[in-house]
Amino acid sequence: MPTIFGLREAGNSYIRTRIFMTNSKFNPNLKGYSINIGIAYGIEGHFLSKK
């Protein structure tokens, strides 16, 4: 989009997901698995100018 100073702006957005699974070894009496799920949303922007 053009701006008031003659610059142009380019923007991107993204969604990232991650699933991670590991053995739980906190205590010899506790055995099992741990599952971690993460979701991230990000926005990037760049100002562009003609030279």
mmCIF entry with sequence, helices, sheets and N, C-alpha, C, O atoms, coordinates in Angstrom:
data_MODEL
# 
_entry.id   MODEL 
# 
_entity.id                         1 
_entity.type                       polymer 
_entity.pdbx_number_of_molecules   1 
# 
_entity_poly.entity_id                      1 
_entity_poly.type                           'polypeptide(L)' 
_entity_poly.nstd_linkage                   no 
_entity_poly.nstd_monomer                   no 
_entity_poly.pdbx_seq_one_letter_code       MPTIFGLREAGNSYIRTRIFMTNSKFNPNLKGYSINIGIAYGIEGHFLSKK 
_entity_poly.pdbx_seq_one_letter_code_can   MPTIFGLREAGNSYIRTRIFMTNSKFNPNLKGYSINIGIAYGIEGHFLSKK 
_entity_poly.pdbx_strand_id                 A 
# 
loop_
_entity_poly_seq.entity_id 
_entity_poly_seq.num 
_entity_poly_seq.mon_id 
_entity_poly_seq.hetero 
1 1  MET n 
1 2  PRO n 
1 3  THR n 
1 4  ILE n 
1 5  PHE n 
1 6  GLY n 
1 7  LEU n 
1 8  ARG n 
1 9  GLU n 
1 10 ALA n 
1 11 GLY n 
1 12 ASN n 
1 13 SER n 
1 14 TYR n 
1 15 ILE n 
1 16 ARG n 
1 17 THR n 
1 18 ARG n 
1 19 ILE n 
1 20 PHE n 
1 21 MET n 
1 22 THR n 
1 23 ASN n 
1 24 SER n 
1 25 LYS n 
1 26 PHE n 
1 27 ASN n 
1 28 PRO n 
1 29 ASN n 
1 30 LEU n 
1 31 LYS n 
1 32 GLY n 
1 33 TYR n 
1 34 SER n 
1 35 ILE n 
1 36 ASN n 
1 37 ILE n 
1 38 GLY n 
1 39 ILE n 
1 40 ALA n 
1 41 TYR n 
1 42 GLY n 
1 43 ILE n 
1 44 GLU n 
1 45 GLY n 
1 46 HIS n 
1 47 PHE n 
1 48 LEU n 
1 49 SER n 
1 50 LYS n 
1 51 LYS n 
# 
_struct_asym.id          A 
_struct_asym.entity_id   1 
# 
_struct_sheet.id               AA1 
_struct_sheet.type             ? 
_struct_sheet.number_strands   2 
_struct_sheet.details          ? 
# 
_struct_sheet_order.sheet_id     AA1 
_struct_sheet_order.range_id_1   1 
_struct_sheet_order.range_id_2   2 
_struct_sheet_order.offset       ? 
_struct_sheet_order.sense        anti-parallel 
# 
loop_
_struct_sheet_range.sheet_id 
_struct_sheet_range.id 
_struct_sheet_range.beg_label_comp_id 
_struct_sheet_range.beg_label_asym_id 
_struct_sheet_range.beg_label_seq_id 
_struct_sheet_range.pdbx_beg_PDB_ins_code 
_struct_sheet_range.end_label_comp_id 
_struct_sheet_range.end_label_asym_id 
_struct_sheet_range.end_label_seq_id 
_struct_sheet_range.pdbx_end_PDB_ins_code 
_struct_sheet_range.beg_auth_comp_id 
_struct_sheet_range.beg_auth_asym_id 
_struct_sheet_range.beg_auth_seq_id 
_struct_sheet_range.end_auth_comp_id 
_struct_sheet_range.end_auth_asym_id 
_struct_sheet_range.end_auth_seq_id 
AA1 1 ARG A 8  ? ASN A 27 ? ARG A 8  ASN A 27 
AA1 2 LEU A 30 ? LEU A 48 ? LEU A 30 LEU A 48 
# 
loop_
_atom_site.group_PDB 
_atom_site.id 
_atom_site.type_symbol 
_atom_site.label_atom_id 
_atom_site.label_alt_id 
_atom_site.label_comp_id 
_atom_site.label_asym_id 
_atom_site.label_entity_id 
_atom_site.label_seq_id 
_atom_site.pdbx_PDB_ins_code 
_atom_site.Cartn_x 
_atom_site.Cartn_y 
_atom_site.Cartn_z 
_atom_site.occupancy 
_atom_site.B_iso_or_equiv 
_atom_site.pdbx_formal_charge 
_atom_site.auth_seq_id 
_atom_site.auth_comp_id 
_atom_site.auth_asym_id 
_atom_site.auth_atom_id 
_atom_site.pdbx_PDB_model_num 
ATOM 1   N N  . MET A 1 1  ? 0.835  -1.175  0.000  1.00 0.00 ? 1  MET A N  1 
ATOM 2   C CA . MET A 1 1  ? 0.000  0.000   0.000  1.00 0.00 ? 1  MET A CA 1 
ATOM 3   C C  . MET A 1 1  ? 0.882  1.242   0.000  1.00 0.00 ? 1  MET A C  1 
ATOM 4   O O  . MET A 1 1  ? 1.831  1.305   0.781  1.00 0.00 ? 1  MET A O  1 
ATOM 5   N N  . PRO A 1 2  ? 0.609  2.218   -0.836 1.00 0.00 ? 2  PRO A N  1 
ATOM 6   C CA . PRO A 1 2  ? 1.400  3.452   -0.825 1.00 0.00 ? 2  PRO A CA 1 
ATOM 7   C C  . PRO A 1 2  ? 1.150  4.250   0.464  1.00 0.00 ? 2  PRO A C  1 
ATOM 8   O O  . PRO A 1 2  ? 0.036  4.271   0.987  1.00 0.00 ? 2  PRO A O  1 
ATOM 9   N N  . THR A 1 3  ? 2.193  4.897   0.958  1.00 0.00 ? 3  THR A N  1 
ATOM 10  C CA . THR A 1 3  ? 2.056  5.725   2.152  1.00 0.00 ? 3  THR A CA 1 
ATOM 11  C C  . THR A 1 3  ? 2.215  7.195   1.777  1.00 0.00 ? 3  THR A C  1 
ATOM 12  O O  . THR A 1 3  ? 2.439  7.525   0.612  1.00 0.00 ? 3  THR A O  1 
ATOM 13  N N  . ILE A 1 4  ? 2.102  8.053   2.747  1.00 0.00 ? 4  ILE A N  1 
ATOM 14  C CA . ILE A 1 4  ? 2.144  9.496   2.505  1.00 0.00 ? 4  ILE A CA 1 
ATOM 15  C C  . ILE A 1 4  ? 3.539  9.987   2.103  1.00 0.00 ? 4  ILE A C  1 
ATOM 16  O O  . ILE A 1 4  ? 3.654  11.033  1.464  1.00 0.00 ? 4  ILE A O  1 
ATOM 17  N N  . PHE A 1 5  ? 4.589  9.262   2.459  1.00 0.00 ? 5  PHE A N  1 
ATOM 18  C CA . PHE A 1 5  ? 5.965  9.680   2.159  1.00 0.00 ? 5  PHE A CA 1 
ATOM 19  C C  . PHE A 1 5  ? 6.510  9.066   0.880  1.00 0.00 ? 5  PHE A C  1 
ATOM 20  O O  . PHE A 1 5  ? 7.711  9.164   0.627  1.00 0.00 ? 5  PHE A O  1 
ATOM 21  N N  . GLY A 1 6  ? 5.679  8.441   0.071  1.00 0.00 ? 6  GLY A N  1 
ATOM 22  C CA . GLY A 1 6  ? 6.125  7.822   -1.172 1.00 0.00 ? 6  GLY A CA 1 
ATOM 23  C C  . GLY A 1 6  ? 6.725  6.442   -0.986 1.00 0.00 ? 6  GLY A C  1 
ATOM 24  O O  . GLY A 1 6  ? 7.306  5.889   -1.919 1.00 0.00 ? 6  GLY A O  1 
ATOM 25  N N  . LEU A 1 7  ? 6.594  5.883   0.194  1.00 0.00 ? 7  LEU A N  1 
ATOM 26  C CA . LEU A 1 7  ? 7.086  4.531   0.460  1.00 0.00 ? 7  LEU A CA 1 
ATOM 27  C C  . LEU A 1 7  ? 5.955  3.542   0.247  1.00 0.00 ? 7  LEU A C  1 
ATOM 28  O O  . LEU A 1 7  ? 4.780  3.906   0.299  1.00 0.00 ? 7  LEU A O  1 
ATOM 29  N N  . ARG A 1 8  ? 6.311  2.312   0.011  1.00 0.00 ? 8  ARG A N  1 
ATOM 30  C CA . ARG A 1 8  ? 5.318  1.243   -0.101 1.00 0.00 ? 8  ARG A CA 1 
ATOM 31  C C  . ARG A 1 8  ? 5.561  0.256   1.027  1.00 0.00 ? 8  ARG A C  1 
ATOM 32  O O  . ARG A 1 8  ? 6.691  0.065   1.476  1.00 0.00 ? 8  ARG A O  1 
ATOM 33  N N  . GLU A 1 9  ? 4.505  -0.351  1.466  1.00 0.00 ? 9  GLU A N  1 
ATOM 34  C CA . GLU A 1 9  ? 4.603  -1.301  2.568  1.00 0.00 ? 9  GLU A CA 1 
ATOM 35  C C  . GLU A 1 9  ? 4.180  -2.682  2.085  1.00 0.00 ? 9  GLU A C  1 
ATOM 36  O O  . GLU A 1 9  ? 3.149  -2.833  1.430  1.00 0.00 ? 9  GLU A O  1 
ATOM 37  N N  . ALA A 1 10 ? 4.978  -3.678  2.413  1.00 0.00 ? 10 ALA A N  1 
ATOM 38  C CA . ALA A 1 10 ? 4.643  -5.078  2.115  1.00 0.00 ? 10 ALA A CA 1 
ATOM 39  C C  . ALA A 1 10 ? 4.559  -5.818  3.441  1.00 0.00 ? 10 ALA A C  1 
ATOM 40  O O  . ALA A 1 10 ? 5.434  -5.678  4.295  1.00 0.00 ? 10 ALA A O  1 
ATOM 41  N N  . GLY A 1 11 ? 3.515  -6.594  3.607  1.00 0.00 ? 11 GLY A N  1 
ATOM 42  C CA . GLY A 1 11 ? 3.336  -7.303  4.869  1.00 0.00 ? 11 GLY A CA 1 
ATOM 43  C C  . GLY A 1 11 ? 2.997  -8.759  4.650  1.00 0.00 ? 11 GLY A C  1 
ATOM 44  O O  . GLY A 1 11 ? 2.385  -9.123  3.646  1.00 0.00 ? 11 GLY A O  1 
ATOM 45  N N  . ASN A 1 12 ? 3.395  -9.583  5.590  1.00 0.00 ? 12 ASN A N  1 
ATOM 46  C CA . ASN A 1 12 ? 3.107  -11.021 5.584  1.00 0.00 ? 12 ASN A CA 1 
ATOM 47  C C  . ASN A 1 12 ? 2.630  -11.430 6.969  1.00 0.00 ? 12 ASN A C  1 
ATOM 48  O O  . ASN A 1 12 ? 2.983  -10.809 7.972  1.00 0.00 ? 12 ASN A O  1 
ATOM 49  N N  . SER A 1 13 ? 1.841  -12.460 7.007  1.00 0.00 ? 13 SER A N  1 
ATOM 50  C CA . SER A 1 13 ? 1.466  -13.061 8.278  1.00 0.00 ? 13 SER A CA 1 
ATOM 51  C C  . SER A 1 13 ? 1.620  -14.576 8.147  1.00 0.00 ? 13 SER A C  1 
ATOM 52  O O  . SER A 1 13 ? 1.541  -15.131 7.051  1.00 0.00 ? 13 SER A O  1 
ATOM 53  N N  . TYR A 1 14 ? 1.838  -15.224 9.276  1.00 0.00 ? 14 TYR A N  1 
ATOM 54  C CA . TYR A 1 14 ? 2.055  -16.673 9.240  1.00 0.00 ? 14 TYR A CA 1 
ATOM 55  C C  . TYR A 1 14 ? 1.528  -17.314 10.514 1.00 0.00 ? 14 TYR A C  1 
ATOM 56  O O  . TYR A 1 14 ? 1.397  -16.668 11.554 1.00 0.00 ? 14 TYR A O  1 
ATOM 57  N N  . ILE A 1 15 ? 1.231  -18.595 10.404 1.00 0.00 ? 15 ILE A N  1 
ATOM 58  C CA . ILE A 1 15 ? 0.841  -19.424 11.542 1.00 0.00 ? 15 ILE A CA 1 
ATOM 59  C C  . ILE A 1 15 ? 1.783  -20.625 11.575 1.00 0.00 ? 15 ILE A C  1 
ATOM 60  O O  . ILE A 1 15 ? 1.961  -21.310 10.568 1.00 0.00 ? 15 ILE A O  1 
ATOM 61  N N  . ARG A 1 16 ? 2.377  -20.871 12.722 1.00 0.00 ? 16 ARG A N  1 
ATOM 62  C CA . ARG A 1 16 ? 3.266  -22.025 12.890 1.00 0.00 ? 16 ARG A CA 1 
ATOM 63  C C  . ARG A 1 16 ? 2.718  -22.919 13.996 1.00 0.00 ? 16 ARG A C  1 
ATOM 64  O O  . ARG A 1 16 ? 2.239  -22.441 15.024 1.00 0.00 ? 16 ARG A O  1 
ATOM 65  N N  . THR A 1 17 ? 2.797  -24.207 13.765 1.00 0.00 ? 17 THR A N  1 
ATOM 66  C CA . THR A 1 17 ? 2.385  -25.172 14.784 1.00 0.00 ? 17 THR A CA 1 
ATOM 67  C C  . THR A 1 17 ? 3.515  -26.170 15.012 1.00 0.00 ? 17 THR A C  1 
ATOM 68  O O  . THR A 1 17 ? 4.299  -26.462 14.110 1.00 0.00 ? 17 THR A O  1 
ATOM 69  N N  . ARG A 1 18 ? 3.580  -26.683 16.231 1.00 0.00 ? 18 ARG A N  1 
ATOM 70  C CA . ARG A 1 18 ? 4.597  -27.677 16.563 1.00 0.00 ? 18 ARG A CA 1 
ATOM 71  C C  . ARG A 1 18 ? 4.017  -28.651 17.569 1.00 0.00 ? 18 ARG A C  1 
ATOM 72  O O  . ARG A 1 18 ? 3.366  -28.253 18.535 1.00 0.00 ? 18 ARG A O  1 
ATOM 73  N N  . ILE A 1 19 ? 4.259  -29.928 17.333 1.00 0.00 ? 19 ILE A N  1 
ATOM 74  C CA . ILE A 1 19 ? 3.861  -30.986 18.267 1.00 0.00 ? 19 ILE A CA 1 
ATOM 75  C C  . ILE A 1 19 ? 5.124  -31.743 18.652 1.00 0.00 ? 19 ILE A C  1 
ATOM 76  O O  . ILE A 1 19 ? 5.888  -32.170 17.786 1.00 0.00 ? 19 ILE A O  1 
ATOM 77  N N  . PHE A 1 20 ? 5.338  -31.906 19.941 1.00 0.00 ? 20 PHE A N  1 
ATOM 78  C CA . PHE A 1 20 ? 6.539  -32.557 20.444 1.00 0.00 ? 20 PHE A CA 1 
ATOM 79  C C  . PHE A 1 20 ? 6.133  -33.590 21.480 1.00 0.00 ? 20 PHE A C  1 
ATOM 80  O O  . PHE A 1 20 ? 5.339  -33.293 22.372 1.00 0.00 ? 20 PHE A O  1 
ATOM 81  N N  . MET A 1 21 ? 6.670  -34.799 21.372 1.00 0.00 ? 21 MET A N  1 
ATOM 82  C CA . MET A 1 21 ? 6.332  -35.889 22.294 1.00 0.00 ? 21 MET A CA 1 
ATOM 83  C C  . MET A 1 21 ? 7.618  -36.488 22.854 1.00 0.00 ? 21 MET A C  1 
ATOM 84  O O  . MET A 1 21 ? 8.570  -36.725 22.110 1.00 0.00 ? 21 MET A O  1 
ATOM 85  N N  . THR A 1 22 ? 7.648  -36.733 24.166 1.00 0.00 ? 22 THR A N  1 
ATOM 86  C CA . THR A 1 22 ? 8.833  -37.287 24.809 1.00 0.00 ? 22 THR A CA 1 
ATOM 87  C C  . THR A 1 22 ? 8.422  -38.177 25.982 1.00 0.00 ? 22 THR A C  1 
ATOM 88  O O  . THR A 1 22 ? 7.291  -38.107 26.462 1.00 0.00 ? 22 THR A O  1 
ATOM 89  N N  . ASN A 1 23 ? 9.348  -39.006 26.431 1.00 0.00 ? 23 ASN A N  1 
ATOM 90  C CA . ASN A 1 23 ? 9.115  -39.846 27.612 1.00 0.00 ? 23 ASN A CA 1 
ATOM 91  C C  . ASN A 1 23 ? 9.225  -38.988 28.871 1.00 0.00 ? 23 ASN A C  1 
ATOM 92  O O  . ASN A 1 23 ? 10.095 -38.122 28.962 1.00 0.00 ? 23 ASN A O  1 
ATOM 93  N N  . SER A 1 24 ? 8.352  -39.227 29.829 1.00 0.00 ? 24 SER A N  1 
ATOM 94  C CA . SER A 1 24 ? 8.412  -38.540 31.114 1.00 0.00 ? 24 SER A CA 1 
ATOM 95  C C  . SER A 1 24 ? 9.214  -39.398 32.083 1.00 0.00 ? 24 SER A C  1 
ATOM 96  O O  . SER A 1 24 ? 8.828  -40.528 32.384 1.00 0.00 ? 24 SER A O  1 
ATOM 97  N N  . LYS A 1 25 ? 10.325 -38.865 32.570 1.00 0.00 ? 25 LYS A N  1 
ATOM 98  C CA . LYS A 1 25 ? 11.182 -39.607 33.507 1.00 0.00 ? 25 LYS A CA 1 
ATOM 99  C C  . LYS A 1 25 ? 11.471 -38.743 34.725 1.00 0.00 ? 25 LYS A C  1 
ATOM 100 O O  . LYS A 1 25 ? 12.634 -38.537 35.075 1.00 0.00 ? 25 LYS A O  1 
ATOM 101 N N  . PHE A 1 26 ? 10.421 -38.232 35.380 1.00 0.00 ? 26 PHE A N  1 
ATOM 102 C CA . PHE A 1 26 ? 10.610 -37.396 36.559 1.00 0.00 ? 26 PHE A CA 1 
ATOM 103 C C  . PHE A 1 26 ? 10.869 -38.232 37.802 1.00 0.00 ? 26 PHE A C  1 
ATOM 104 O O  . PHE A 1 26 ? 11.619 -37.823 38.688 1.00 0.00 ? 26 PHE A O  1 
ATOM 105 N N  . ASN A 1 27 ? 10.252 -39.396 37.863 1.00 0.00 ? 27 ASN A N  1 
ATOM 106 C CA . ASN A 1 27 ? 10.303 -40.241 39.037 1.00 0.00 ? 27 ASN A CA 1 
ATOM 107 C C  . ASN A 1 27 ? 10.193 -41.696 38.568 1.00 0.00 ? 27 ASN A C  1 
ATOM 108 O O  . ASN A 1 27 ? 9.439  -41.958 37.630 1.00 0.00 ? 27 ASN A O  1 
ATOM 109 N N  . PRO A 1 28 ? 10.894 -42.640 39.163 1.00 0.00 ? 28 PRO A N  1 
ATOM 110 C CA . PRO A 1 28 ? 10.767 -44.047 38.737 1.00 0.00 ? 28 PRO A CA 1 
ATOM 111 C C  . PRO A 1 28 ? 9.346  -44.593 38.875 1.00 0.00 ? 28 PRO A C  1 
ATOM 112 O O  . PRO A 1 28 ? 8.981  -45.534 38.171 1.00 0.00 ? 28 PRO A O  1 
ATOM 113 N N  . ASN A 1 29 ? 8.541  -44.021 39.767 1.00 0.00 ? 29 ASN A N  1 
ATOM 114 C CA . ASN A 1 29 ? 7.160  -44.480 39.938 1.00 0.00 ? 29 ASN A CA 1 
ATOM 115 C C  . ASN A 1 29 ? 6.211  -43.892 38.892 1.00 0.00 ? 29 ASN A C  1 
ATOM 116 O O  . ASN A 1 29 ? 5.109  -44.406 38.700 1.00 0.00 ? 29 ASN A O  1 
ATOM 117 N N  . LEU A 1 30 ? 6.620  -42.845 38.230 1.00 0.00 ? 30 LEU A N  1 
ATOM 118 C CA . LEU A 1 30 ? 5.780  -42.182 37.226 1.00 0.00 ? 30 LEU A CA 1 
ATOM 119 C C  . LEU A 1 30 ? 6.349  -42.458 35.843 1.00 0.00 ? 30 LEU A C  1 
ATOM 120 O O  . LEU A 1 30 ? 7.436  -41.983 35.513 1.00 0.00 ? 30 LEU A O  1 
ATOM 121 N N  . LYS A 1 31 ? 5.639  -43.205 35.049 1.00 0.00 ? 31 LYS A N  1 
ATOM 122 C CA . LYS A 1 31 ? 6.074  -43.512 33.689 1.00 0.00 ? 31 LYS A CA 1 
ATOM 123 C C  . LYS A 1 31 ? 4.973  -43.107 32.719 1.00 0.00 ? 31 LYS A C  1 
ATOM 124 O O  . LYS A 1 31 ? 3.786  -43.273 33.001 1.00 0.00 ? 31 LYS A O  1 
ATOM 125 N N  . GLY A 1 32 ? 5.378  -42.583 31.592 1.00 0.00 ? 32 GLY A N  1 
ATOM 126 C CA . GLY A 1 32 ? 4.398  -42.176 30.592 1.00 0.00 ? 32 GLY A CA 1 
ATOM 127 C C  . GLY A 1 32 ? 5.028  -41.262 29.562 1.00 0.00 ? 32 GLY A C  1 
ATOM 128 O O  . GLY A 1 32 ? 6.248  -41.233 29.402 1.00 0.00 ? 32 GLY A O  1 
ATOM 129 N N  . TYR A 1 33 ? 4.195  -40.524 28.872 1.00 0.00 ? 33 TYR A N  1 
ATOM 130 C CA . TYR A 1 33 ? 4.637  -39.633 27.815 1.00 0.00 ? 33 TYR A CA 1 
ATOM 131 C C  . TYR A 1 33 ? 4.137  -38.217 28.070 1.00 0.00 ? 33 TYR A C  1 
ATOM 132 O O  . TYR A 1 33 ? 3.098  -38.007 28.696 1.00 0.00 ? 33 TYR A O  1 
ATOM 133 N N  . SER A 1 34 ? 4.887  -37.273 27.581 1.00 0.00 ? 34 SER A N  1 
ATOM 134 C CA . SER A 1 34 ? 4.514  -35.868 27.645 1.00 0.00 ? 34 SER A CA 1 
ATOM 135 C C  . SER A 1 34 ? 4.337  -35.359 26.220 1.00 0.00 ? 34 SER A C  1 
ATOM 136 O O  . SER A 1 34 ? 5.212  -35.550 25.376 1.00 0.00 ? 34 SER A O  1 
ATOM 137 N N  . ILE A 1 35 ? 3.209  -34.714 25.953 1.00 0.00 ? 35 ILE A N  1 
ATOM 138 C CA . ILE A 1 35 ? 2.927  -34.167 24.623 1.00 0.00 ? 35 ILE A CA 1 
ATOM 139 C C  . ILE A 1 35 ? 2.795  -32.653 24.755 1.00 0.00 ? 35 ILE A C  1 
ATOM 140 O O  . ILE A 1 35 ? 1.999  -32.161 25.554 1.00 0.00 ? 35 ILE A O  1 
ATOM 141 N N  . ASN A 1 36 ? 3.576  -31.924 23.973 1.00 0.00 ? 36 ASN A N  1 
ATOM 142 C CA . ASN A 1 36 ? 3.538  -30.466 23.959 1.00 0.00 ? 36 ASN A CA 1 
ATOM 143 C C  . ASN A 1 36 ? 3.047  -29.999 22.597 1.00 0.00 ? 36 ASN A C  1 
ATOM 144 O O  . ASN A 1 36 ? 3.534  -30.458 21.564 1.00 0.00 ? 36 ASN A O  1 
ATOM 145 N N  . ILE A 1 37 ? 2.094  -29.098 22.598 1.00 0.00 ? 37 ILE A N  1 
ATOM 146 C CA . ILE A 1 37 ? 1.548  -28.540 21.368 1.00 0.00 ? 37 ILE A CA 1 
ATOM 147 C C  . ILE A 1 37 ? 1.707  -27.023 21.437 1.00 0.00 ? 37 ILE A C  1 
ATOM 148 O O  . ILE A 1 37 ? 1.294  -26.395 22.412 1.00 0.00 ? 37 ILE A O  1 
ATOM 149 N N  . GLY A 1 38 ? 2.306  -26.435 20.400 1.00 0.00 ? 38 GLY A N  1 
ATOM 150 C CA . GLY A 1 38 ? 2.492  -24.990 20.361 1.00 0.00 ? 38 GLY A CA 1 
ATOM 151 C C  . GLY A 1 38 ? 1.951  -24.400 19.075 1.00 0.00 ? 38 GLY A C  1 
ATOM 152 O O  . GLY A 1 38 ? 2.103  -24.978 17.999 1.00 0.00 ? 38 GLY A O  1 
ATOM 153 N N  . ILE A 1 39 ? 1.312  -23.232 19.197 1.00 0.00 ? 39 ILE A N  1 
ATOM 154 C CA . ILE A 1 39 ? 0.790  -22.501 18.043 1.00 0.00 ? 39 ILE A CA 1 
ATOM 155 C C  . ILE A 1 39 ? 1.271  -21.063 18.155 1.00 0.00 ? 39 ILE A C  1 
ATOM 156 O O  . ILE A 1 39 ? 1.145  -20.443 19.210 1.00 0.00 ? 39 ILE A O  1 
ATOM 157 N N  . ALA A 1 40 ? 1.825  -20.530 17.061 1.00 0.00 ? 40 ALA A N  1 
ATOM 158 C CA . ALA A 1 40 ? 2.310  -19.147 17.037 1.00 0.00 ? 40 ALA A CA 1 
ATOM 159 C C  . ALA A 1 40 ? 1.758  -18.431 15.816 1.00 0.00 ? 40 ALA A C  1 
ATOM 160 O O  . ALA A 1 40 ? 1.684  -19.004 14.729 1.00 0.00 ? 40 ALA A O  1 
ATOM 161 N N  . TYR A 1 41 ? 1.370  -17.171 16.003 1.00 0.00 ? 41 TYR A N  1 
ATOM 162 C CA . TYR A 1 41 ? 0.886  -16.325 14.912 1.00 0.00 ? 41 TYR A CA 1 
ATOM 163 C C  . TYR A 1 41 ? 1.804  -15.121 14.840 1.00 0.00 ? 41 TYR A C  1 
ATOM 164 O O  . TYR A 1 41 ? 2.053  -14.475 15.858 1.00 0.00 ? 41 TYR A O  1 
ATOM 165 N N  . GLY A 1 42 ? 2.315  -14.803 13.654 1.00 0.00 ? 42 GLY A N  1 
ATOM 166 C CA . GLY A 1 42 ? 3.246  -13.697 13.505 1.00 0.00 ? 42 GLY A CA 1 
ATOM 167 C C  . GLY A 1 42 ? 2.887  -12.793 12.342 1.00 0.00 ? 42 GLY A C  1 
ATOM 168 O O  . GLY A 1 42 ? 2.240  -13.211 11.381 1.00 0.00 ? 42 GLY A O  1 
ATOM 169 N N  . ILE A 1 43 ? 3.323  -11.543 12.449 1.00 0.00 ? 43 ILE A N  1 
ATOM 170 C CA . ILE A 1 43 ? 3.107  -10.538 11.402 1.00 0.00 ? 43 ILE A CA 1 
ATOM 171 C C  . ILE A 1 43 ? 4.447  -9.878  11.105 1.00 0.00 ? 43 ILE A C  1 
ATOM 172 O O  . ILE A 1 43 ? 5.172  -9.503  12.026 1.00 0.00 ? 43 ILE A O  1 
ATOM 173 N N  . GLU A 1 44 ? 4.780  -9.734  9.820  1.00 0.00 ? 44 GLU A N  1 
ATOM 174 C CA . GLU A 1 44 ? 5.997  -9.064  9.376  1.00 0.00 ? 44 GLU A CA 1 
ATOM 175 C C  . GLU A 1 44 ? 5.616  -7.918  8.451  1.00 0.00 ? 44 GLU A C  1 
ATOM 176 O O  . GLU A 1 44 ? 4.612  -7.995  7.743  1.00 0.00 ? 44 GLU A O  1 
ATOM 177 N N  . GLY A 1 45 ? 6.406  -6.867  8.455  1.00 0.00 ? 45 GLY A N  1 
ATOM 178 C CA . GLY A 1 45 ? 6.173  -5.756  7.545  1.00 0.00 ? 45 GLY A CA 1 
ATOM 179 C C  . GLY A 1 45 ? 7.485  -5.179  7.053  1.00 0.00 ? 45 GLY A C  1 
ATOM 180 O O  . GLY A 1 45 ? 8.471  -5.165  7.791  1.00 0.00 ? 45 GLY A O  1 
ATOM 181 N N  . HIS A 1 46 ? 7.513  -4.700  5.813  1.00 0.00 ? 46 HIS A N  1 
ATOM 182 C CA . HIS A 1 46 ? 8.701  -4.112  5.204  1.00 0.00 ? 46 HIS A CA 1 
ATOM 183 C C  . HIS A 1 46 ? 8.293  -2.824  4.502  1.00 0.00 ? 46 HIS A C  1 
ATOM 184 O O  . HIS A 1 46 ? 7.247  -2.766  3.856  1.00 0.00 ? 46 HIS A O  1 
ATOM 185 N N  . PHE A 1 47 ? 9.120  -1.796  4.630  1.00 0.00 ? 47 PHE A N  1 
ATOM 186 C CA . PHE A 1 47 ? 8.910  -0.572  3.878  1.00 0.00 ? 47 PHE A CA 1 
ATOM 187 C C  . PHE A 1 47 ? 9.822  -0.586  2.671  1.00 0.00 ? 47 PHE A C  1 
ATOM 188 O O  . PHE A 1 47 ? 11.014 -0.864  2.801  1.00 0.00 ? 47 PHE A O  1 
ATOM 189 N N  . LEU A 1 48 ? 9.285  -0.293  1.500  1.00 0.00 ? 48 LEU A N  1 
ATOM 190 C CA . LEU A 1 48 ? 10.017 -0.330  0.244  1.00 0.00 ? 48 LEU A CA 1 
ATOM 191 C C  . LEU A 1 48 ? 10.034 1.062   -0.362 1.00 0.00 ? 48 LEU A C  1 
ATOM 192 O O  . LEU A 1 48 ? 9.059  1.805   -0.244 1.00 0.00 ? 48 LEU A O  1 
ATOM 193 N N  . SER A 1 49 ? 11.132 1.419   -1.007 1.00 0.00 ? 49 SER A N  1 
ATOM 194 C CA . SER A 1 49 ? 11.211 2.706   -1.679 1.00 0.00 ? 49 SER A CA 1 
ATOM 195 C C  . SER A 1 49 ? 11.902 2.547   -3.023 1.00 0.00 ? 49 SER A C  1 
ATOM 196 O O  . SER A 1 49 ? 12.726 1.647   -3.191 1.00 0.00 ? 49 SER A O  1 
ATOM 197 N N  . LYS A 1 50 ? 11.582 3.401   -3.976 1.00 0.00 ? 50 LYS A N  1 
ATOM 198 C CA . LYS A 1 50 ? 12.230 3.387   -5.285 1.00 0.00 ? 50 LYS A CA 1 
ATOM 199 C C  . LYS A 1 50 ? 13.527 4.174   -5.213 1.00 0.00 ? 50 LYS A C  1 
ATOM 200 O O  . LYS A 1 50 ? 13.607 5.205   -4.544 1.00 0.00 ? 50 LYS A O  1 
ATOM 201 N N  . LYS A 1 51 ? 14.557 3.670   -5.919 1.00 0.00 ? 51 LYS A N  1 
ATOM 202 C CA . LYS A 1 51 ? 15.838 4.385   -5.970 1.00 0.00 ? 51 LYS A CA 1 
ATOM 203 C C  . LYS A 1 51 ? 16.216 4.624   -7.395 1.00 0.00 ? 51 LYS A C  1 
ATOM 204 O O  . LYS A 1 51 ? 17.262 5.213   -7.666 1.00 0.00 ? 51 LYS A O  1 
# 
